[in-house]
Amino acid sequence: MKQMDIRMITDPDQKQTVARTVLEALTDWFGVTESREEYIRLSRDWPFFAAMVQEKPAGFLCLKKTGPKTIELAVMGVLKEYQRQGTGRALFQAAREYAVKAGYEFMQVKTVQSGWYEEYDATNRFYQSLGFQELEVFPTYWDEANPCQIYIMSLKKETSAIDLIMSRHSYRGKYKPDKVPREDMKAILEAGLAAPSGCNMQTTSLIAVDDEPLLKEILSVIDPPVAQTAPALICVLTERIPAYRDKCFAVQDYAAAIENILLAALSLGYASCWYEGHITDDDRICDRIAEILNVRKDYEVVCILPIGKAETEPVPPKKKPFAERAWFNGFQTDSQ
Ligand SMILES: Cc1cc2nc3c(=O)[nH]c(=O)nc-3n(C[C@H](O)[C@H](O)[C@H](O)COP(=O)(O)O)c2cc1C
């Protein structure tokens, strides 16, 4: 097969030329002149992906925004000589990548229900092979001879717990000004409270700060300044009470809660950093924060966690090699 190039086209005239070349050759699917011309006209304004072979169109795909987080695969065509060679799949991959990057969460596509026409049966099989799921059939959406099958696909990337853990890094850059919705903050706090604690003493408590003047007041006592652009903060509180005989596990308890918070925040797209050393030093910034927040005397502020969307990528720190820190069946040194 000749070299194929998938590209996004932005020039409306070029989009229209590609759409016309492909759709006019696919009369089995786009035989009705009126609706074909409508697709060609509308394609001018839609995100447009073309498969080109030696600068000639082999196929194209258009997306159409249908809601704040939803997008539709509005029209797609591949010339017969390039079908069954991965052209449609490659166009779809490029479109999907675009949709994910643009923040869309679901993609839909409509076609004629399976069992009516051979060509459309193949189209149904193709969409299913891409991962689309049957959502609903609307028998008269187009007309009774063409029942409309709507397919849906989630664009949210499923991240495994291990992938999430491995992608967490402390973020010390600037935050975007976007507010953190209360439902996100509540989910993050709940993740923190779900952490294990010694003898289930639950010695960790949390205060989320998203009120602007209060946030400013807290940030103003942090010197040298950190997290100054964060739109929200979580203050981690501990009660240093014994859990078992004279043993107090408060530090372990809040450490587990903090890690849960960092991971939950990351899973919702927020960055953070564990600021403990900075606020619990001799200058006791933590006590000033506790005062501002009216924290009861038997509780102590031990850490602050900014929560917000990162403006830049975090810089992953260097970690020691696996073999220097983890072993099977006994301690090992270099000489062993
Ligand atoms: C107990 C504790 C205290 C920390 N205190 C601070 C701090 O005061 N300031 C800061 O910038 N980072 C602080 N960190 C973050 C560490 O510097 C960071 O976790 C470490 O450099 C490894 O980087 P990573 O989180 O990207 O894996 C703290 C981390 C822990 C566990």
The ligand as an SDF file (V2000), in Angstrom:
LIG
                    3D

 31 33  0  0  0  0  0  0  0  0999 V2000
    7.0460   14.3060   55.3600 C   0  0  0  0  0  0  0  0  0  0  0  0
    7.2020   15.0920   54.0890 C   0  0  0  0  0  0  0  0  0  0  0  0
    7.4270   16.4590   54.1730 C   0  0  0  0  0  0  0  0  0  0  0  0
    7.5530   17.2170   53.0150 C   0  0  0  0  0  0  0  0  0  0  0  0
    7.6850   18.5660   53.0940 N   0  0  0  0  0  0  0  0  0  0  0  0
    7.8880   19.3030   51.9750 C   0  0  0  0  0  0  0  0  0  0  0  0
    8.0450   20.7150   52.0630 C   0  0  0  0  0  0  0  0  0  0  0  0
    7.9870   21.3090   53.1390 O   0  0  0  0  0  0  0  0  0  0  0  0
    8.2690   21.3990   50.9280 N   0  0  0  0  0  0  0  0  0  0  0  0
    8.3150   20.7900   49.7100 C   0  0  0  0  0  0  0  0  0  0  0  0
    8.5360   21.4610   48.7010 O   0  0  0  0  0  0  0  0  0  0  0  0
    8.1370   19.4460   49.5920 N   0  0  0  0  0  0  0  0  0  0  0  0
    7.9310   18.6920   50.6890 C   0  0  0  0  0  0  0  0  0  0  0  0
    7.7210   17.3420   50.5930 N   0  0  0  0  0  0  0  0  0  0  0  0
    7.7110   16.7140   49.2670 C   0  0  0  0  0  0  0  0  0  0  0  0
    9.0330   15.9750   49.0130 C   0  0  0  0  0  0  0  0  0  0  0  0
   10.0560   16.9020   48.8160 O   0  0  0  0  0  0  0  0  0  0  0  0
    8.8510   15.0890   47.7600 C   0  0  0  0  0  0  0  0  0  0  0  0
    7.8550   14.1090   48.0600 O   0  0  0  0  0  0  0  0  0  0  0  0
   10.1340   14.3960   47.3840 C   0  0  0  0  0  0  0  0  0  0  0  0
   11.0710   15.3260   46.9020 O   0  0  0  0  0  0  0  0  0  0  0  0
    9.9110   13.3430   46.2890 C   0  0  0  0  0  0  0  0  0  0  0  0
    9.3040   13.9110   45.1680 O   0  0  0  0  0  0  0  0  0  0  0  0
    7.9110   13.3490   44.6170 P   0  0  0  0  0  0  0  0  0  0  0  0
    6.8590   13.6980   45.6150 O   0  0  0  0  0  0  0  0  0  0  0  0
    7.7310   14.0850   43.3100 O   0  0  0  0  0  0  0  0  0  0  0  0
    8.0600   11.8690   44.4160 O   0  0  0  0  0  0  0  0  0  0  0  0
    7.5330   16.5780   51.7400 C   0  0  0  0  0  0  0  0  0  0  0  0
    7.2930   15.2100   51.6770 C   0  0  0  0  0  0  0  0  0  0  0  0
    7.1070   14.4770   52.8410 C   0  0  0  0  0  0  0  0  0  0  0  0
    6.8120   12.9950   52.7450 C   0  0  0  0  0  0  0  0  0  0  0  0
  1  2  1  0
  2  3  1  0
  2 30  2  0
  3  4  2  0
  4  5  1  0
  4 28  1  0
  5  6  2  0
  6  7  1  0
  6 13  1  0
  7  8  2  0
  7  9  1  0
  9 10  1  0
 10 11  2  0
 10 12  1  0
 12 13  2  0
 13 14  1  0
 14 15  1  0
 14 28  1  0
 15 16  1  0
 16 17  1  0
 16 18  1  0
 18 19  1  0
 18 20  1  0
 20 21  1  0
 20 22  1  0
 22 23  1  0
 23 24  1  0
 24 25  2  0
 24 26  1  0
 24 27  1  0
 28 29  2  0
 29 30  1  0
 30 31  1  0
M  END
$$$$
